[in-house]
Each structure stands twice: as C-alpha cells, then as structure tokens.
C-alpha cells in the first residue's frame, strides 16, 4: 500500500485547500499528523478519506521539521509494503507520481537546480517533499538522518556541517539557526547535504542539469534526485499550473510564499 503523510496545525490548515481538492488524483492512503485541528477541520479530512493522527502540541512546536523523518520511520514499522511520501500540506497534485518507484532507490530528494547554480547550500533541496520505501534500507537511512539531526552532524556527512556553518556564522542573532534545534532547517539541511555530495561527485556545481531524475550511491544507499520543477514546483501561478498540467510535466506543486498570494487565481482551476 502506498502512503502519503503530511503535518499541519489548525492555523496553517487553510493553506491545504488545494491539497484536499486534489487528493483524489493520487492512489494512496493519506495520513495527516497535527496537534490541534478543530472538529470542522477533522470532518473535512474525513470527507476526503484522510486519516487524522493527533500529535503532542509541545512536540509539534519544538520538533516540527524533525518529525517528518520520525513519522516516515514510524510508518515503516507497519510492515506493509509500498512507497511512503512526506508532502507539506501546502502542496497539491497535478497527477499521481508513484511510477517513480518503478526505479529502485531508498530515499528521494527534490532538487533545486537554481539554488545549486547560486551556491545557496541550505536550499539545494526542498524539504517539503520526501520519497522513500517501506524497506529495511529506507528505515536505516531514516534512522541515520535522525541521528545526524539530533547530534548536529556526522563524520560520514561532512556536508551537513558545511551547510550549518553558513547558517551559524556571520549572521544576525535572530537569523542564526543552531544545528540541534529541531523545529527548523534540520530536515532540509540533511537533504541538501545529500545533494551537495551528488553535485560534487558529478561536477554539477556550475551547470546543474537534473531534468527529471538521477540516482547515485551514498554508501550502501541509493539516493534519487528529483527535479523540483516537476516533483515539487515552488510558488506556482495559474498560468504556470495550466501550462505544466497540459504538457503533463508537473506532478506536485508547492504554494510557498508567492504561491499563497496567488491562491485566489488558482481557485479557478477547481471551479
């Protein structure tokens, strides 16, 4: 059974409008983790065949980004075969992406070619979409990811330290991000570290050209690199969504900041 999991609180729930409206385009079991959804919000989920699992409020407040890997790992303990994807609740879907799992990999990362080109290390990947499988190797890799996040680094992943150094040094105090703070950045820095390893091996720093998907070995693990333009398109506009849908290029779209400002026009997609 394929599963899609997400995480949101009651205040941010409004940005999942299109996630809910496009849920039926994806053949998977959907599970939403949240600390405080209202009765109306829970009823909305139930009407879309989305299971709600309550999360401790303090855990949500202090470990929000870390929880992505924890919940992926928890689902692997179910013993059910299939793919498990984490998607932010402000994503939505043009079409089902599960054919990507026909190619073997243990963890799938969505890659931002523009950030590689600009050398913005912390954003080489976007943490809003993560793909993995319910297999022992994927489980071990999630365990490793959580270990890196808890300890603030690992000798086998020096890229993590390199990225966090840019977040900790020469920045104003209110913008400094500490590597053992689990609410922000830890998920994306881990994923970006894998991308940094890949582009270094392949010499792609100046000319990133991941057109759809590419794969590489990180130790004993197989990592999938998936182009954000297709699998995690950020800040979509109505024109952008229409064009990509007609050309059948996009799978997953992600509102982010500019996209949220375009929600009124995007509603035209759904009548």
C-alpha positions as CSV (number, residue, x, y, z in Angstrom):
1,X,0.0,0.0,0.0
2,X,1.3,3.4,-1.0
3,X,1.0,6.1,1.7
4,X,1.2,9.9,1.8
5,X,1.8,11.6,5.1
6,X,1.7,15.3,6.0
7,X,1.9,17.6,9.1
8,X,-0.1,20.7,9.9
9,X,-1.7,22.7,12.7
10,X,-5.1,24.4,12.8
11,X,-3.7,27.9,11.9
12,X,-1.9,26.7,8.8
13,X,-4.7,24.4,7.7
14,X,-6.1,27.0,5.3
15,X,-3.1,26.6,3.0
16,X,-4.0,23.0,2.4
17,X,-7.2,23.9,0.4
18,X,-5.7,22.6,-2.9
19,X,-4.1,19.6,-1.2
20,X,-7.6,18.5,-0.2
21,X,-9.2,19.3,-3.6
22,X,-6.6,17.2,-5.5
23,X,-6.2,14.4,-3.0
24,X,-8.3,12.0,-5.2
25,X,-5.8,12.3,-8.0
26,X,-3.4,10.2,-6.0
27,X,-3.9,6.5,-5.4
28,X,-2.6,6.2,-1.8
29,X,-3.6,6.2,1.8
30,X,-3.4,9.7,3.2
31,X,-2.5,10.4,6.9
32,X,-2.3,13.9,8.4
33,X,-0.5,14.5,11.7
34,X,-1.5,17.6,13.7
35,X,-1.7,18.9,17.3
36,X,-4.9,20.9,17.4
37,X,-7.3,20.5,14.4
38,X,-10.8,21.7,15.0
39,X,-13.8,19.4,14.7
40,X,-14.7,21.1,11.4
41,X,-11.2,20.6,10.0
42,X,-11.2,16.9,11.1
43,X,-14.6,16.4,9.4
44,X,-13.1,18.0,6.2
45,X,-10.3,15.4,6.3
46,X,-12.7,12.5,6.8
47,X,-14.7,13.6,3.8
48,X,-11.5,13.4,1.7
49,X,-10.6,10.0,3.1
50,X,-7.6,11.3,5.0
51,X,-6.8,9.8,8.4
52,X,-6.1,12.3,11.3
53,X,-3.5,11.4,13.9
54,X,-3.0,13.8,16.8
55,X,0.5,15.0,17.8
56,X,1.5,16.4,21.2
57,X,1.5,20.2,20.9
58,X,4.8,20.7,22.6
59,X,6.4,18.1,20.3
60,X,5.0,19.9,17.3
61,X,6.2,23.3,18.5
62,X,9.8,22.1,19.2
63,X,10.4,19.3,16.7
64,X,8.3,20.2,13.6
65,X,10.8,19.6,10.8
66,X,12.5,16.7,12.6
67,X,9.1,15.0,12.8
68,X,9.0,14.5,9.0
69,X,11.6,11.7,9.3
70,X,10.2,10.4,12.5
71,X,6.8,9.9,11.0
72,X,8.2,8.4,7.8
73,X,10.1,6.0,10.1
74,X,7.0,5.2,12.2
75,X,5.1,4.2,9.0
76,X,7.9,1.7,8.1
77,X,7.2,-0.2,11.3
78,X,3.7,-1.1,10.0
79,X,5.2,-3.9,7.9
80,X,3.1,-3.0,4.9
81,X,5.0,-3.0,1.5
82,X,4.8,0.1,-0.6
83,X,6.0,3.7,-1.0
84,X,5.8,6.3,1.7
85,X,6.0,10.0,0.7
86,X,6.1,13.0,3.0
87,X,4.5,16.2,1.5
88,X,4.0,19.6,3.1
89,X,0.3,20.4,3.4
90,X,0.6,23.4,1.1
91,X,1.4,21.2,-1.8
92,X,-1.2,19.9,-4.4
93,X,-1.2,17.5,-7.2
94,X,-1.5,17.5,-11.0
95,X,-1.2,13.8,-11.2
96,X,0.0,10.7,-9.4
97,X,3.8,10.4,-9.1
98,X,4.1,6.8,-7.8
99,X,5.5,5.5,-11.1
100,X,8.9,6.9,-9.9
101,X,9.1,3.9,-7.5
102,X,9.5,1.6,-10.5
103,X,13.2,2.6,-10.3
104,X,14.9,1.3,-7.1
105,X,16.0,3.9,-4.6
106,X,16.0,4.2,-0.8
107,X,15.3,7.9,-0.4
108,X,14.1,10.5,-2.9
109,X,15.1,14.2,-2.6
110,X,13.6,17.1,-4.6
111,X,16.5,19.2,-6.0
112,X,16.5,22.9,-6.8
113,X,18.8,23.5,-9.8
114,X,18.6,27.3,-9.4
115,X,19.9,27.1,-5.8
116,X,22.8,24.9,-6.8
117,X,23.7,27.4,-9.5
118,X,23.6,30.2,-7.0
119,X,25.6,28.3,-4.4
120,X,22.9,28.6,-1.7
121,X,23.8,25.4,0.1
122,X,20.9,25.2,2.6
123,X,18.4,25.2,-0.3
124,X,20.0,22.7,-2.7
125,X,17.0,20.5,-1.7
126,X,13.5,21.4,-0.6
127,X,12.3,19.6,2.5
128,X,8.6,19.8,1.5
129,X,8.6,16.6,-0.5
130,X,10.5,13.4,0.5
131,X,10.1,10.0,-1.1
132,X,11.1,6.6,0.4
133,X,10.1,3.0,0.6
134,X,8.9,0.7,3.4
135,X,12.1,-1.4,3.4
136,X,14.8,-2.0,5.9
137,X,17.3,0.1,4.0
138,X,15.0,3.1,3.9
139,X,14.3,2.6,7.6
140,X,18.0,2.5,8.3
141,X,18.6,5.7,6.3
142,X,15.8,7.5,8.2
143,X,17.4,6.4,11.5
144,X,20.7,7.8,10.2
145,X,19.0,11.1,9.2
146,X,17.5,11.4,12.7
147,X,20.9,10.6,14.3
148,X,22.6,13.4,12.3
149,X,19.9,15.9,13.2
150,X,20.0,15.0,16.9
151,X,23.8,15.2,17.1
152,X,24.2,18.1,14.8
153,X,26.4,16.3,12.3
154,X,28.2,13.1,11.5
155,X,31.7,12.2,10.1
156,X,30.0,10.3,7.2
157,X,28.2,13.5,6.2
158,X,30.6,16.5,6.4
159,X,28.4,18.4,4.1
160,X,25.9,18.8,6.9
161,X,28.5,20.7,9.0
162,X,29.5,22.8,6.0
163,X,25.9,23.9,5.4
164,X,25.2,24.7,9.0
165,X,28.4,26.7,9.3
166,X,26.8,29.1,6.8
167,X,23.7,29.4,9.0
168,X,25.6,30.0,12.2
169,X,28.4,32.3,11.3
170,X,28.3,36.0,10.2
171,X,24.5,36.3,10.6
172,X,22.4,38.5,12.9
173,X,21.3,36.7,16.1
174,X,17.7,36.5,15.1
175,X,18.7,34.7,11.9
176,X,21.1,32.2,13.4
177,X,20.0,28.6,13.2
178,X,21.5,26.1,15.6
179,X,22.0,22.6,14.3
180,X,20.3,20.8,17.2
181,X,17.1,23.0,17.0
182,X,14.6,20.6,15.6
183,X,11.9,23.0,14.6
184,X,13.6,24.5,11.5
185,X,16.1,23.6,8.8
186,X,17.4,20.2,10.1
187,X,15.4,18.3,7.5
188,X,16.3,20.4,4.6
189,X,20.0,20.6,5.6
190,X,20.2,16.8,5.7
191,X,18.6,16.5,2.3
192,X,20.7,19.4,0.9
193,X,23.8,17.6,2.2
194,X,23.0,14.6,0.0
195,X,22.5,16.9,-3.0
196,X,25.8,18.6,-2.3
197,X,27.5,15.2,-2.2
198,X,26.0,14.3,-5.5
199,X,26.8,17.6,-7.4
200,X,30.3,17.4,-6.1
201,X,30.8,13.9,-7.3
202,X,29.3,14.7,-10.7
203,X,30.9,18.1,-11.1
204,X,27.5,19.8,-11.5
205,X,28.0,22.8,-9.2
206,X,28.1,25.4,-12.1
207,X,25.8,23.7,-14.5
208,X,23.1,21.7,-12.7
209,X,21.0,19.8,-15.3
210,X,18.8,17.4,-13.4
211,X,16.0,17.4,-16.0
212,X,13.8,14.8,-14.3
213,X,15.5,12.3,-12.1
214,X,19.0,10.9,-11.5
215,X,20.4,8.4,-9.0
216,X,23.6,7.9,-7.0
217,X,25.0,5.7,-4.3
218,X,25.6,7.2,-0.8
219,X,27.4,4.3,0.9
220,X,25.1,1.3,0.7
221,X,22.1,3.6,0.0
222,X,20.6,4.5,-3.4
223,X,19.5,8.2,-3.5
224,X,17.1,9.6,-6.0
225,X,17.5,13.2,-7.2
226,X,14.2,14.5,-8.5
227,X,13.9,17.9,-10.2
228,X,11.7,20.3,-8.1
229,X,10.3,21.8,-11.4
230,X,8.4,18.5,-11.8
231,X,8.1,16.9,-8.4
232,X,8.0,19.9,-6.0
233,X,7.3,23.0,-8.2
234,X,7.6,26.0,-5.9
235,X,5.3,29.2,-6.0
236,X,3.0,28.2,-8.9
237,X,0.9,30.7,-10.7
238,X,-2.3,29.9,-12.6
239,X,-0.5,30.2,-16.0
240,X,2.3,28.0,-14.7
241,X,0.0,25.3,-13.4
242,X,-2.1,25.3,-16.6
243,X,1.0,25.0,-18.8
244,X,2.6,22.3,-16.9
245,X,-0.6,20.3,-16.5
246,X,-1.3,20.5,-20.2
247,X,2.2,19.4,-21.0
248,X,2.0,16.7,-18.4
249,X,5.3,17.8,-16.9
250,X,4.4,18.5,-13.3
251,X,3.3,16.1,-10.6
252,X,3.4,18.0,-7.3
253,X,3.1,21.8,-6.9
254,X,4.0,23.7,-3.8
255,X,2.5,27.1,-2.8
256,X,5.3,28.5,-0.7
257,X,5.2,32.3,-0.2
258,X,4.4,33.7,-3.6
259,X,2.1,30.8,-4.4
260,X,0.0,31.6,-1.3
261,X,-0.5,35.1,-2.6
262,X,-1.9,33.6,-5.8
263,X,-4.5,31.3,-4.1
264,X,-7.4,33.4,-5.4
265,X,-6.5,33.0,-9.0
266,X,-5.5,29.3,-8.5
267,X,-9.1,28.6,-7.3
268,X,-10.2,28.9,-10.9
269,X,-8.6,25.5,-11.5
270,X,-11.2,23.9,-9.3
271,X,-14.3,25.8,-10.5
